[in-house]
Amino acid sequence: MNDNKFALPIHWNDYEDIAMELYEKFGDDFDESKIYRIRFTDLLEWVLSLPNFAGTREQSNEGHLEQIQSAWVYEWRDNQ
């Protein structure tokens, strides 16, 4: 994960940044099919726990979580 204390905050619409952080956190524990089967309640908690994440639970919505899932799949594919 990014331990840089000078890193910019991550917001809900920073899908690629969130996906990179999730990939760094979970690596190959989740492949494409597993990523798409993650419950949004779990994904929401994981995103909120990321370092430098500045969004709130109230700002989240299904569209953001779907975009994050898709970006995470692309990040996973790029690293295979």
N, C-alpha and C positions, 0 to 999 in steps of 0.2 A: 504494500500500500504506500501511498504517498505520505511520507512523514515530514514533508517540507512545511514548516510553520508559516512560510510566506506564500503558500499556494493560494490561489484565488478561491473564493467560495463557490460551491457547486449548487445550482438551482434545479428545479424540476424540469426545465426545458433543456438542460445540458445532458441530453440522452447519451451521447457518445462518451462523455466523461464519466457518467454514472456506470455505463456498461464496462468501461475499462477498469474502474474500481471494483466492480463485482467480479469481473474475470480475475483480477489480481487476488481478490479475497478467496474465491472458490476454485480457481484454476479449472482443471478438467473434471472436477467432481460432477459438474453438470454439462451434459452434451446438449445438442440442439433440441432433441425431443424432451429432455428433462427440463430445460429452460422454459419451454412453452407450456409445461404442465405445472409450473410453480404457481401456487395460490397467490392471488394479489395481496392477501393479508400478510403473507410471509415476505413477499417482495417489498411491500411497503415498509415493514420493520427493518429489513436489511438496508434499504436505501437511507432511511432515517438514521441508521447507525454508522453510515460512512463518515470518515474524517472529512472535514471541510464542507459537509453538506449543510446548506443554509436554509433549505425549504422546511416547511412545516407539514404536519399531517393534514391540516385543514386545506392546504393548497393542492394536495394530491387529487388526482382523478383517474378514472379508468384509462383515458386516452394517454396520459403520461406513462402509466404502468405498461400499457401495450407497446408504446414506443421504446421504453427501456428494455422490455423483453426482446424486441426485434433487434435493437442495437447490440444487446448482449450476445445474441445468436451470431450476428456478423462479427463481433469481436472474437467469439469462440472459433468461428470458421477461419478467420485471419491467422489464428495461432495454431492451426492444425497442420 
